[in-house]
Amino acid sequence: MRYMIYTIKLLKKVLLAIALIITATTCSDFLDEVPDNRVELDDLEKAGQLLTNAYSNASYAFTEWMSDNVDWTRGTNLRTSHLQMYAWEDVTTGPDELDTPDFYWFQTYNAIAHANEVLAVLDDLPAESDEDKLRKDAIEAEALLTRAYGHFMLVNLFAEHIGPQTDSDDGVPYIKEPETTFIGTYERDDIEDVYDEVEDDLLDGLELVNDNFFENSGKYHFNRNAALAFASRYYLFKGDFVRCRDYSSLLLGSDPSAFVRDLTSPEFQKASSSITGYPQLYSSPDLPSNLMLMRKLSLVQRTDFSFGPSRDTYGDLFATRPFPNTTDERENPALVKGENALWPVRYQNLFERSGLNSNVGTPYHIAMAFTGEEVLLNRVEANVFLNNLDEAIADLQVLTNNRYSGAAAVITMDLLRSFFGAENDPTFTDQLILLNYVLFERQKEFIGQGLRWFDIKRYGITVVHDQQDQVSTIRLDSEDRRKVLQIPQSAIDVGGLEPNPR
């Protein structure tokens, strides 16, 4: 079996986070003006509208190219940044290129700046009626949640994982005030401090969040379900498994299947014959499993772009399962990528023209920022660590029922022991078997979406990439420092940040 069995010591590791900081060049056009010329936020309507810019338009799915989901791909456009990420080198192409660490850094801090602008004036905005007071609370909740989410994702990309085995304390500055200086310098906050600030904003936002003010665009905002999903991810990564389980359960309720899309259903089976209809359905705001959607400027959805899993890797991943005579419905539909790779159909290949008659514009897709499936698997992982194995198996069965077609697929410990070849190995405990299996299911569930990289970091998973000759290989070891993305050079030069060690 190609997939790694993780050692028992990994069961004891708690998670860590990483972060990065904003410089003056991250500000949006309105923030680049001197204060006297800024947009005047003098009512709740303007404040609410400004928060639409508090969601980063950068995708973190570029992390796929650093993960064990991809191989050397022939016949695609391989940019310098793609080659650097595939080889785990620091990216040098600057902040304007889509699908790079620098682009994610600057766009995310730009989004945080919008949240801070709203929070800075919110207390002074008039709210005379009860309805206005509820509206103000909802705006504050959204601003706090977007600020927390932006910092959380940055700290998990640009710093080490939080935990007792962390070598460096350097996280990122947690920016809580509007930018008022043309060139500012910053210091990197400790990772634990960043996590504490994220938690404060997250919990305050959860207390105030109100779904009544989003009208028909609720899935494109931090609604209550999305905030609960964020809490589920936050506490999982932090290693607080009790609260991860509890917040996951607040969302999933007594019937978690309601939040899991059924890929075996006639609706999905019919859509699987259409490369446009399937991603439309998969990312639909009407699906209860899609908790929050985000528009991402990106080319990751393109089949002529960068790296993908080879046909063998892709086929082996979905053919490897403990259930005989079944089909994993996540395998198809898939598009041919380059000459030798495949790419799962998850995103629509969308394009916004710069003008009505223009042939140039901006490529983008709609990303599933939080899903019910992630929350379900978060709860499985938390229950594994809490040794609630029956509960973990019950949740895994919910996912299995909606992913595998054909013969009956029933999860038992005996079946999983056989799957891992550990029938007579008492050192390979039931707890460890379930941990390996949930990580394997996470890899299949989120392929192409970027979440695999965070599991690689959390568990110190080794990654091996083949080279262009497809004979020689390069290796990213368990504790390799290159798993922490390098802070953009301009943030080092202008913002005064210390770079990550190499």
C-alpha positions in Angstrom: 0.0 0.0 0.0 1.4 3.3 -1.0 -0.2 5.3 1.8 1.8 5.8 5.0 0.9 4.3 8.3 1.6 7.0 10.9 3.6 6.1 14.0 2.1 6.0 17.5 4.0 9.1 18.6 1.9 11.1 16.1 -1.2 10.3 18.2 0.3 12.4 21.0 1.1 15.4 18.8 -1.0 18.5 19.1 -1.3 21.0 16.3 0.5 24.1 15.5 -0.2 27.2 13.6 1.7 29.6 11.4 1.3 33.2 10.3 2.4 36.2 8.4 2.0 39.9 8.5 0.8 42.8 6.5 2.8 45.6 5.1 1.6 48.9 3.6 1.5 47.4 0.1 -1.3 45.1 1.2 -3.9 47.8 1.6 -6.7 48.2 -0.9 -7.1 51.3 -3.0 -9.3 53.0 -0.5 -6.9 52.2 2.3 -4.0 53.7 0.2 -5.6 57.1 0.5 -4.7 59.5 3.3 -7.3 59.3 6.1 -9.1 62.5 5.1 -10.0 60.9 1.7 -11.2 57.6 2.9 -14.6 56.2 2.3 -16.8 57.7 5.1 -18.3 54.8 7.0 -21.2 56.7 8.5 -24.0 54.2 8.5 -24.6 50.4 9.0 -25.4 49.9 5.3 -21.9 51.1 4.2 -20.2 49.1 7.0 -22.0 45.9 5.9 -21.2 46.4 2.3 -17.5 47.0 3.1 -17.3 43.6 4.8 -17.9 41.9 1.4 -14.2 42.7 0.9 -13.2 41.1 4.2 -13.1 37.7 2.6 -9.7 36.9 1.0 -10.0 36.3 -2.7 -6.8 34.2 -2.7 -7.0 30.4 -2.8 -4.8 28.2 -0.7 -5.4 25.3 -3.1 -1.9 26.0 -4.4 -0.7 23.8 -1.5 -1.8 20.8 -3.5 1.4 21.2 -5.6 3.5 20.7 -2.4 1.5 17.7 -1.2 1.6 14.0 -1.9 -1.5 14.4 -4.1 0.5 15.3 -7.2 3.2 14.0 -9.5 5.3 15.4 -12.2 2.9 16.4 -14.9 3.7 16.7 -18.6 2.0 19.0 -21.1 0.8 21.7 -18.7 1.9 25.3 -18.2 4.5 25.0 -15.5 5.4 28.4 -14.2 8.5 29.2 -12.1 6.3 29.4 -9.0 4.9 25.9 -9.7 8.4 24.4 -10.0 9.5 26.1 -6.8 6.5 24.9 -4.8 6.8 21.4 -6.2 10.4 21.3 -5.0 9.5 23.1 -1.7 11.7 26.1 -2.6 10.8 29.6 -1.5 8.6 31.3 -4.1 10.2 34.4 -5.7 7.7 35.6 -8.2 6.1 38.3 -6.1 2.7 39.2 -4.7 0.8 39.7 -8.0 0.9 36.2 -9.3 -2.2 34.1 -8.6 -2.0 30.9 -6.7 1.2 31.7 -4.8 2.1 32.1 -1.1 2.8 35.8 -1.6 -0.6 36.4 -3.3 -2.3 34.6 -0.4 -0.4 36.6 2.2 -1.2 40.0 0.7 -4.8 39.4 -0.3 -5.6 37.9 3.1 -4.1 40.8 5.0 -6.0 43.1 2.7 -9.2 41.4 3.7 -8.3 41.7 7.4 -7.7 45.5 6.8 -11.3 45.8 5.6 -12.6 44.0 8.7 -10.5 46.3 11.0 -11.9 49.4 9.2 -15.4 48.4 10.1 -14.6 47.4 13.7 -12.9 50.8 14.2 -16.0 52.8 13.5 -18.8 50.4 14.4 -19.3 51.7 18.0 -19.9 55.2 16.7 -22.5 54.3 14.0 -26.1 55.2 14.9 -28.4 52.3 15.8 -31.6 53.7 17.3 -34.1 50.8 16.7 -33.9 47.3 18.0 -33.5 46.1 14.4 -30.5 48.4 13.9 -28.9 47.1 17.1 -29.3 43.5 15.9 -27.9 44.6 12.5 -24.9 46.2 14.2 -24.3 43.0 16.2 -24.4 41.0 13.0 -21.9 43.3 11.3 -19.6 43.1 14.3 -19.8 39.3 14.3 -19.0 39.1 10.6 -16.0 41.4 11.0 -14.7 39.5 14.0 -15.1 36.1 12.2 -13.4 37.2 9.0 -10.5 38.8 10.9 -10.1 35.6 13.0 -10.3 33.3 9.9 -7.8 35.3 7.9 -5.2 35.2 10.7 -5.9 31.6 11.4 -5.2 30.5 7.8 -2.1 32.7 7.6 -0.6 31.3 10.9 -1.2 27.8 9.6 0.6 28.5 6.3 3.5 30.8 7.4 4.4 29.4 10.8 5.0 26.1 12.5 2.2 24.1 14.0 1.1 24.9 17.5 2.2 22.4 20.1 4.8 21.3 22.7 7.2 20.2 19.9 7.3 23.6 18.2 10.8 24.7 17.5 9.9 28.4 16.9 7.5 30.7 18.6 7.3 33.0 15.6 3.8 33.3 14.4 2.4 36.5 12.8 1.4 39.9 14.0 -2.3 39.9 14.8 -3.5 43.1 13.2 -6.4 44.7 15.0 -6.2 48.3 14.1 -6.7 50.1 10.7 -3.5 50.9 8.8 -2.7 54.6 9.4 1.0 54.8 8.3 2.3 54.7 4.8 5.2 52.3 5.8 4.7 50.4 9.0 7.0 47.9 10.7 5.8 44.9 12.7 6.9 42.1 15.0 5.7 38.5 14.7 3.5 37.5 17.6 4.0 34.2 19.3 2.0 31.4 17.8 0.1 30.8 21.0 -0.8 34.5 21.2 -2.1 34.4 17.6 -4.2 31.4 18.5 -5.5 33.2 21.6 -6.5 36.2 19.5 -8.2 34.1 16.9 -10.1 32.3 19.7 -11.3 35.6 21.2 -12.6 36.9 17.9 -14.1 33.6 17.0 -16.0 33.1 20.2 -17.2 36.8 20.3 -18.3 36.5 16.7 -20.2 33.2 17.4 -22.0 34.9 20.2 -23.3 37.7 18.0 -23.7 36.0 14.6 -27.2 36.4 13.1 -28.3 34.7 9.9 -31.3 37.0 9.4 -29.4 39.8 7.7 -27.9 37.9 4.7 -31.0 37.7 2.6 -30.2 35.5 -0.4 -26.4 35.5 0.0 -26.2 33.7 3.3 -23.7 31.0 2.1 -21.3 33.8 1.0 -21.1 35.2 4.5 -20.0 33.9 7.9 -23.4 32.5 8.9 -23.8 30.6 12.2 -23.1 27.1 10.6 -19.9 28.4 9.0 -18.8 29.9 12.3 -19.4 26.5 14.0 -17.4 24.8 11.3 -14.6 27.3 11.8 -14.7 26.5 15.5 -14.5 22.8 14.7 -11.4 23.3 12.6 -9.8 25.7 15.0 -10.1 23.4 18.0 -9.0 20.4 16.0 -5.8 22.2 14.8 -5.2 23.5 18.4 -5.5 20.0 19.8 -8.5 20.8 22.0 -10.4 17.7 21.0 -13.3 18.1 23.6 -14.3 21.4 22.2 -13.7 20.3 18.6 -16.2 17.5 19.3 -18.6 19.8 21.0 -18.7 22.5 18.4 -18.9 19.9 15.6 -21.9 18.4 17.3 -23.6 21.8 17.7 -23.6 21.9 13.9 -24.2 18.2 13.0 -27.0 17.6 15.5 -28.7 14.3 15.8 -28.6 13.6 12.0 -25.1 14.3 10.6 -26.1 12.8 7.2 -28.1 16.0 6.5 -24.8 17.8 6.1 -23.1 15.2 3.9 -23.7 15.3 0.1 -24.8 12.0 -1.2 -22.6 11.2 -4.2 -24.4 7.9 -4.7 -27.8 9.7 -5.3 -29.5 9.9 -8.7 -29.0 13.6 -8.7 -25.2 13.3 -8.4 -25.1 10.3 -10.7 -26.9 12.2 -13.4 -24.7 15.2 -13.0 -21.5 13.2 -13.2 -21.9 12.9 -16.9 -21.5 16.7 -17.3 -18.2 18.5 -16.5 -20.2 21.7 -16.1 -23.2 20.4 -14.3 -21.3 18.4 -11.7 -19.2 21.3 -10.2 -22.3 23.5 -10.3 -24.1 21.0 -8.2 -21.1 20.2 -6.0 -20.6 23.9 -5.1 -24.3 24.8 -5.0 -25.4 27.1 -2.1 -28.6 25.0 -2.0 -26.7 22.0 -0.7 -26.8 21.8 3.2 -23.3 20.4 3.1 -21.9 23.6 1.7 -21.7 25.8 4.8 -19.7 28.8 3.3 -18.6 29.6 -0.2 -15.9 32.0 -1.3 -15.0 33.5 -4.7 -11.3 32.8 -5.4 -9.2 34.4 -8.0 -7.3 31.3 -9.2 -6.3 29.0 -12.0 -6.2 25.7 -10.0 -9.4 24.6 -11.8 -7.6 24.7 -15.2 -6.5 21.4 -16.7 -3.6 23.0 -18.6 -2.1 24.5 -15.4 0.6 23.2 -13.0 0.7 19.7 -11.4 -1.9 17.0 -10.8 -2.0 13.4 -9.7 -0.8 11.0 -12.3 -3.3 8.5 -13.6 -1.7 5.8 -11.5 -1.7 7.9 -8.3 -5.3 9.0 -8.8 -6.5 5.5 -9.7 -4.7 3.9 -6.8 -6.0 6.4 -4.3 -9.6 5.7 -5.1 -9.2 2.0 -5.7 -7.6 1.5 -2.3 -10.6 0.9 0.1 -11.5 -1.7 2.7 -14.8 -2.6 1.0 -14.8 -5.2 -1.8 -17.0 -4.9 -4.8 -17.7 -1.2 -4.2 -17.0 2.0 -6.2 -15.8 5.2 -4.6 -18.0 7.8 -6.2 -15.4 10.5 -5.5 -13.2 9.2 -8.3 -15.4 10.5 -11.1 -15.9 12.7 -12.9 -12.3 13.6 -13.5 -10.6 15.6 -16.3 -7.5 14.8 -18.2 -4.7 17.1 -17.0 -1.8 17.5 -19.4 -0.5 14.3 -20.9 -0.4 12.0 -17.8 -2.5 13.3 -15.0 -6.1 13.6 -13.9 -7.9 16.3 -11.9 -11.1 15.8 -9.9 -14.1 17.9 -11.0 -15.0 20.1 -8.0 -14.7 23.7 -9.2 -16.4 25.5 -12.1 -13.9 27.0 -14.5 -15.2 30.6 -14.3 -14.0 33.8 -16.0 -15.0 37.4 -15.4 -14.3 39.5 -18.5 -12.9 43.0 -17.9 -15.4 44.4 -20.3 -18.5 43.4 -22.2 -16.6 42.8 -25.5 -13.3 41.9 -23.9 -11.4 38.7 -24.2 -9.3 39.3 -21.1 -10.3 39.2 -17.5 -10.0 37.3 -14.3 -10.2 33.5 -13.8 -11.9 32.4 -10.7 -13.8 29.5 -9.0 -16.2 29.2 -6.1 -14.5 27.4 -3.2 -16.2 25.5 -0.5 -14.6 27.2 2.5 -16.4 25.0 5.0 -18.4 21.9 4.5 -20.3 19.5 6.6 -18.0 16.7 5.5 -15.0 18.4 7.0 -16.9 19.0 10.3 -17.9 15.3 10.4 -14.3 14.2 9.8 -13.1 16.7 12.4 -15.4 15.1 14.9 -14.2 11.6 13.9 -10.6 12.6 14.5 -11.4 14.3 17.8 -13.3 11.2 19.0 -10.3 9.0 18.0 -8.1 11.1 20.3 -10.7 11.0 23.0 -10.9 7.2 22.6 -14.6 7.4 21.7 -14.1 4.8 19.0 -17.7 3.7 18.6 -18.8 7.3 18.0 -15.9 7.7 15.5 -17.0 4.6 13.6 -20.6 5.7 13.5 -19.6 9.0 11.9 -17.4 7.2 9.4 -20.3 5.0 8.5 -22.3 8.2 7.6 -19.6 9.3 5.2 -19.3 5.7 3.8 -23.0 5.5 3.1 -22.8 8.6 0.9 -19.5 7.8 -0.9 -19.4 4.1 -1.8 -21.8 2.4 -4.1 -22.3 -1.3 -5.0 -22.0 -3.9 -2.4 -22.7 -3.1 1.2 -19.9 -1.1 2.9 -20.0 -1.5 6.6 -17.1 -0.3 8.8 -15.9 -2.6 11.6 -12.6 -2.7 13.4 -11.9 -6.2 12.1 -12.4 -4.9 8.5 -10.0 -2.0 9.1 -7.4 -4.2 10.8 -7.5 -6.4 7.7 -7.3 -3.3 5.5 -4.1 -2.2 7.2 -2.7 -5.8 7.5 -2.7 -5.6 11.3 -4.8 -8.6 12.2 -2.1 -10.0 14.5 -0.3 -6.8 15.5 -1.3 -5.6 19.0 1.0 -2.6 18.8 -1.2 -1.2 16.0 -4.0 -0.2 18.3 -7.6 0.3 17.3 -7.1 4.0 18.1 -4.1 4.2 15.7 -5.9 2.3 13.0 -8.9 4.7 13.1 -6.5 7.7 13.0 -4.8 6.4 9.9 -8.2 5.6 8.3 -9.7 9.0 8.9 -6.6 10.7 7.5 -6.9 8.5 4.4 -10.5 9.4 4.0 -9.7 13.1 4.4 -7.1 12.8 1.7 -9.7 11.4 -0.7 -12.5 13.8 0.4 -10.5 17.0 -0.1 -8.2 16.2 -3.0 -7.7 19.2 -5.2 -8.9 21.7 -2.5 -5.7 22.3 -0.5 -6.6 20.8 2.9 -4.2 17.9 2.6 -1.3 20.2 3.2 -2.5 21.0 6.7 -2.7 17.3 7.5 0.8 16.8 6.2 2.0 19.6 8.5 -0.1 18.5 11.5 1.2 15.0 11.5 4.7 15.4 10.1 3.9 13.3 7.0 6.8 12.8 4.6 6.2 13.7 0.9 8.1 12.3 -2.0 7.9 13.9 -5.5 9.1 12.3 -8.7 11.2 14.4 -11.0 10.9 15.2 -14.7 12.7 12.0 -15.7 10.1 10.2 -13.5 12.9 8.1 -12.1 14.7 10.3 -9.6 12.9 11.8 -6.6 13.0 14.6 -4.1 11.9 14.3 -0.5 10.3 16.5 2.2 10.9 14.8 5.5 8.7 14.8 8.5 10.1 17.8 10.4 11.5 19.7 7.3 11.5 23.4 8.0 10.3 24.0 4.4 6.8 22.9 5.5 6.6 26.5 6.9 6.0 28.8 3.9 8.5 31.7 3.7 7.3 35.2 4.5 7.2 37.4 1.4 10.4 39.3 0.8 8.7 42.6 0.8 7.2 41.9 4.2 10.7 41.2 5.4 12.3 44.2 3.7 9.5 46.8 4.3 7.6 45.4 7.2 10.6 44.4 9.3 9.5 40.8 9.8 12.0 38.0 10.6 12.1 35.3 7.9 11.4 31.7 8.7 14.6 29.7 9.1 15.8 27.4 6.3 
